[in-house]
């Protein structure tokens, strides 16, 4: 017997950015496990990983339709190309859910020592990319007066910490953008939500430490962080509510974490 969530998500078309790994990848698989007849548009910079994910999804459900597209959300021109090339009647006009998951962090340098390229890539990916993807989808959702936008934020957007000035400010921007958008759309049937995870073990720290796996692993030593699957389950919970229910704001920690910069063991 199908669950209520499975019935609500049945046949939905879902676009996930940053789907090649971590939370995005886990979210794609969770949608398929919950509602095997969903339709997925999966985007990321790494085409090979997307193809591998598509193959894995096929082993979970043969009924799901999957479209994989290489996309760098930090590049406005690439976003325009993506939307131009996305088949209109088959995919674009049927889009139901956008999961703005793509994001990254670079370094732990303090203000005054932060490389300009790091500032630019974090803002272009985490903020401008998310905004550009949302701006493109809003007319589609307004035309049908329906749709769900789920933005993946961070506890860092609520509690800035030393060494995180740029990343924290990008996630604060995501929160502000999400809240403004929700209020702008309050008279519509378009739902807008933000999910703010605490410590999650993905490729996040590897990227932050510029590929230094040892430093990345040290971040999680002695604790049990959240997983991409943990956040994916929350994405599904938000997406799978009855149309009139908006889970507007969600904060989730692993049990040892009490804030952005503090780790409290039980």
Secondary structure, DSSP 8 states (H G I E B T S, - for coil): ---HHHHHHTT-EEEESSTTSHHHHHHHHHHHHH-TT-EEEEEES-HHHHHHHHHHHHHH-SS-EEEEEE--TT-HHHHHHHHHHS-TTTTGGGEEEEEE----------TTS--HHHHHHHHIIIIIIHHHHHHHHHHHHHHHT-EEEEEE--GGGTS--TT-HHHHHHHHHHHHHHHHHHHHTTTSSEEEEEEEE-SB-SSHHHHHTTT-HHHHHHHTTTS--B-HHHHHHHHHHHHTS-TT----EEEE--TTB-SSS-B---
